[in-house]
Amino acid sequence: MKDLSIQDREELAKQLDSLEKGDCIRVDSLTVAAKKTADLLAVLARLGDVGADFVSLREGIDTRGGRGEAFYALCRALRELQSSSGREKRREGIERAKEEGRYKGRKPIAVDEDLFESVVELWQSGQISARQAMARLDLKPNTFYRRIKEREANRMKDYKKVEHEIREEIKEAARQSRHDLGALRKQVKAEAEEVKKAADEKLELHDVEKEMRKDRIRAEVQHHDAVRQMKKDVEAEAKELKKLMEES
């Protein structure tokens, strides 16, 4: 357990993130802890949440020895009351400004976007706490978490935009593929028809050659038959002539 004597608000802010249950913060007066009542109540609420003790010498505040629970509960109640009162006054002021036409909405808090992204990445990866992230960005919790919500919403928009673009690219690729497939089918069909035509022509030529071969064979057979017949006729005439010569 640590017993820390704090001399200024900057030192206190550095120690708040590392406090543990049973630690004790000592100050000479409440003004060392905070300048404004709202800030003081926020610091005391933080100490109460952690379970650390608080001692302020000038005001005689000492939460040690089990006396802190009631004190911190009172601080939380005062903080909530003050916050509610502040919200109510703000709402009333906004309503009056709206009625008078002067309300332009809350001016956005300027934040270095690169710094914001780097700090948020550290926080989301667990390297720093949310309070440390807020301190580095100089943002209050409401503003910090609102910016986180806006960041996630913008990322979702970007994701949906990219998703839409990818879907369109897929659709276009599918259309192009169907077109290319149709063209390929036409080309294959045309080539198949050409092959069939060439095959038919070759088959027809083959049939012609086959018939010509048959005709040639028939002609040769007829020629041989004619030669044999002519030979028989010549032999018959020769016999007749020989017979006539013998008779004479």
C-alpha positions as CSV (number, residue, x, y, z in Angstrom):
1,M,0.0,0.0,0.0
2,K,1.2,3.5,-0.9
3,D,1.0,6.6,1.3
4,L,1.5,9.5,-1.2
5,S,1.9,13.1,-0.2
6,I,0.7,15.2,-3.2
7,Q,1.8,18.8,-3.7
8,D,-0.1,19.8,-6.9
9,R,-3.0,18.8,-9.2
10,E,-0.7,17.6,-12.0
11,E,1.0,15.1,-9.6
12,L,-2.4,13.9,-8.4
13,A,-3.6,13.3,-12.0
14,K,-0.5,11.2,-12.7
15,Q,-1.1,9.1,-9.5
16,L,-4.8,8.5,-10.0
17,D,-4.4,5.8,-12.7
18,S,-2.0,3.7,-10.6
19,L,-3.9,3.8,-7.3
20,E,-5.0,0.5,-5.7
21,K,-7.2,-0.4,-2.8
22,G,-5.7,0.6,0.5
23,D,-3.5,3.4,-0.9
24,C,-3.7,6.8,0.7
25,I,-3.5,10.3,-0.9
26,R,-2.4,13.2,1.4
27,V,-2.8,16.9,0.6
28,D,-2.4,20.1,2.6
29,S,-5.8,21.4,1.4
30,L,-8.6,20.6,-1.0
31,T,-7.3,23.3,-3.4
32,V,-4.3,21.0,-4.1
33,A,-6.6,18.3,-5.3
34,A,-8.9,20.5,-7.5
35,K,-9.7,24.1,-8.3
36,K,-13.4,23.6,-9.0
37,T,-15.9,21.8,-6.9
38,A,-17.0,19.6,-9.7
39,D,-13.4,18.5,-10.3
40,L,-12.9,17.8,-6.6
41,L,-16.0,15.6,-6.4
42,A,-14.8,13.7,-9.5
43,V,-11.4,13.1,-7.9
44,L,-13.0,11.9,-4.6
45,A,-15.5,9.7,-6.5
46,R,-12.5,8.1,-8.3
47,L,-10.7,7.5,-5.0
48,G,-13.9,5.9,-3.5
49,D,-14.3,3.6,-6.6
50,V,-10.7,2.4,-6.2
51,G,-11.0,2.0,-2.4
52,A,-8.1,4.4,-1.7
53,D,-8.1,6.8,1.4
54,F,-7.9,10.6,1.3
55,V,-6.5,13.0,3.8
56,S,-6.7,16.8,3.7
57,L,-4.9,18.4,6.6
58,R,-6.5,21.9,6.5
59,E,-10.1,20.7,6.2
60,G,-9.6,17.8,8.7
61,I,-10.8,15.2,6.2
62,D,-9.5,11.7,6.9
63,T,-11.2,8.6,5.4
64,R,-8.9,6.1,7.0
65,G,-10.1,3.5,9.6
66,G,-13.3,2.7,7.8
67,R,-14.6,6.3,7.8
68,G,-14.3,6.7,4.1
69,E,-17.4,4.9,2.9
70,A,-19.9,7.4,4.2
71,F,-17.7,10.3,3.0
72,Y,-17.4,9.0,-0.5
73,A,-21.1,8.2,-0.6
74,L,-21.8,11.8,0.2
75,C,-19.3,13.0,-2.4
76,R,-21.0,10.8,-5.0
77,A,-24.4,12.2,-4.1
78,L,-23.2,15.8,-4.2
79,R,-21.6,15.1,-7.6
80,E,-24.8,13.6,-9.0
81,L,-26.8,16.5,-7.6
82,Q,-24.5,19.0,-9.1
83,S,-24.4,17.2,-12.4
84,S,-28.2,17.0,-12.5
85,S,-28.5,20.7,-11.7
86,G,-25.9,21.6,-14.3
87,R,-27.8,19.5,-17.0
88,E,-31.1,21.1,-16.0
89,K,-29.6,24.6,-16.3
90,R,-28.0,23.7,-19.6
91,R,-31.3,22.3,-21.0
92,E,-33.1,25.5,-19.9
93,G,-30.4,27.6,-21.5
94,I,-30.6,25.6,-24.8
95,E,-34.4,25.9,-24.8
96,R,-34.2,29.7,-24.4
97,A,-31.6,29.9,-27.1
98,K,-33.8,27.9,-29.4
99,E,-36.8,30.1,-28.8
100,E,-34.7,33.2,-29.5
101,G,-33.1,31.6,-32.6
102,R,-29.6,31.7,-31.2
103,Y,-28.9,28.0,-30.7
104,K,-26.5,26.5,-33.2
105,G,-25.7,23.3,-31.3
106,R,-22.6,22.3,-29.4
107,K,-19.3,23.2,-31.2
108,P,-17.3,20.0,-31.9
109,I,-14.1,19.7,-29.8
110,A,-11.2,19.8,-32.2
111,V,-9.0,16.6,-31.9
112,D,-6.0,15.6,-33.9
113,E,-7.3,12.7,-35.8
114,D,-4.0,10.9,-36.1
115,L,-3.4,11.3,-32.4
116,F,-6.9,10.1,-31.7
117,E,-6.5,7.0,-33.8
118,S,-3.1,6.1,-32.3
119,V,-4.4,6.6,-28.7
120,V,-7.6,4.6,-29.3
121,E,-5.6,1.7,-30.8
122,L,-3.4,1.7,-27.6
123,W,-6.6,1.7,-25.5
124,Q,-8.4,-1.0,-27.5
125,S,-5.3,-3.2,-27.4
126,G,-5.1,-2.9,-23.6
127,Q,-1.8,-1.0,-23.5
128,I,-3.4,2.0,-21.7
129,S,-6.6,2.5,-19.7
130,A,-9.5,4.5,-20.8
131,R,-8.7,7.2,-18.3
132,Q,-5.1,7.4,-19.6
133,A,-6.5,7.7,-23.2
134,M,-8.8,10.5,-22.1
135,A,-5.9,12.3,-20.4
136,R,-3.7,12.1,-23.5
137,L,-6.5,13.4,-25.7
138,D,-7.7,15.9,-23.1
139,L,-11.2,14.7,-23.5
140,K,-14.0,14.1,-20.9
141,P,-15.6,10.7,-20.7
142,N,-18.8,11.6,-22.5
143,T,-16.8,13.3,-25.4
144,F,-14.3,10.4,-25.6
145,Y,-17.0,7.7,-25.8
146,R,-19.1,9.7,-28.2
147,R,-16.1,10.1,-30.5
148,I,-15.5,6.3,-30.2
149,K,-19.1,5.7,-31.2
150,E,-18.8,8.1,-34.1
151,R,-15.5,6.4,-35.2
152,E,-17.1,3.0,-35.2
153,A,-20.2,4.3,-37.1
154,N,-17.9,5.9,-39.7
155,R,-15.9,2.6,-40.0
156,M,-19.2,0.7,-40.5
157,K,-20.2,3.1,-43.2
158,D,-16.8,2.7,-44.9
159,Y,-17.1,-1.1,-44.5
160,K,-20.6,-1.1,-46.1
161,K,-19.3,1.1,-48.9
162,V,-16.4,-1.2,-49.6
163,E,-18.8,-4.2,-49.3
164,H,-21.1,-2.6,-51.8
165,E,-18.3,-1.9,-54.2
166,I,-17.0,-5.5,-53.9
167,R,-20.5,-6.8,-54.6
168,E,-20.8,-4.6,-57.7
169,E,-17.4,-5.8,-58.9
170,I,-18.5,-9.4,-58.4
171,K,-21.7,-8.8,-60.3
172,E,-19.8,-7.1,-63.1
173,A,-17.3,-10.0,-63.2
174,A,-20.2,-12.5,-63.3
175,R,-21.9,-10.6,-66.2
176,Q,-18.6,-10.5,-68.0
177,S,-18.0,-14.2,-67.4
178,R,-21.5,-15.0,-68.8
179,H,-20.8,-12.9,-71.8
180,D,-17.4,-14.5,-72.4
181,L,-18.9,-17.9,-71.9
182,G,-21.6,-17.2,-74.4
183,A,-19.0,-16.0,-76.9
184,L,-16.9,-19.1,-76.3
185,R,-19.9,-21.3,-76.8
186,K,-20.6,-19.6,-80.2
187,Q,-17.0,-20.0,-81.2
188,V,-17.0,-23.7,-80.2
189,K,-20.2,-24.3,-82.0
190,A,-18.9,-22.6,-85.2
191,E,-15.7,-24.6,-85.0
192,A,-17.7,-27.8,-84.5
193,E,-19.8,-27.0,-87.6
194,E,-16.6,-26.4,-89.6
195,V,-15.2,-29.7,-88.4
196,K,-18.4,-31.5,-89.3
197,K,-18.5,-29.8,-92.7
198,A,-14.9,-30.8,-93.4
199,A,-15.7,-34.4,-92.3
200,D,-18.7,-34.5,-94.5
201,E,-16.8,-33.2,-97.4
202,K,-14.0,-35.8,-96.8
203,L,-16.5,-38.6,-96.4
204,E,-18.2,-37.5,-99.7
205,L,-14.8,-37.4,-101.5
206,H,-14.1,-40.8,-100.1
207,D,-17.4,-42.1,-101.4
208,V,-16.6,-40.6,-104.9
209,E,-13.2,-42.2,-104.9
210,K,-14.7,-45.5,-103.8
211,E,-17.2,-45.4,-106.7
212,M,-14.5,-44.5,-109.2
213,R,-12.5,-47.4,-108.0
214,K,-15.5,-49.7,-108.4
215,D,-16.1,-48.3,-111.9
216,R,-12.4,-48.9,-112.8
217,I,-12.5,-52.5,-111.6
218,R,-15.8,-53.1,-113.5
219,A,-14.2,-51.6,-116.6
220,E,-11.1,-53.8,-116.2
221,V,-13.3,-56.9,-115.8
222,Q,-15.3,-56.0,-118.8
223,H,-12.1,-55.5,-120.8
224,H,-10.8,-58.9,-119.8
225,D,-14.1,-60.5,-120.7
226,A,-14.1,-58.8,-124.0
227,V,-10.5,-59.9,-124.7
228,R,-11.3,-63.5,-123.8
229,Q,-14.4,-63.4,-126.0
230,M,-12.4,-61.9,-128.9
231,K,-9.8,-64.7,-128.4
232,K,-12.5,-67.3,-128.5
233,D,-14.0,-65.8,-131.7
234,V,-10.6,-65.7,-133.4
235,E,-10.0,-69.3,-132.5
236,A,-13.4,-70.3,-133.8
237,E,-12.8,-68.5,-137.1
238,A,-9.4,-70.1,-137.4
239,K,-10.9,-73.5,-136.9
240,E,-13.5,-72.8,-139.6
241,L,-10.9,-71.5,-142.0
242,K,-8.7,-74.5,-141.4
243,K,-11.7,-76.8,-142.0
244,L,-12.5,-75.1,-145.3
245,M,-9.0,-75.5,-146.4
246,E,-8.9,-79.1,-145.6
247,E,-12.1,-79.8,-147.5
248,S,-10.9,-78.0,-150.6
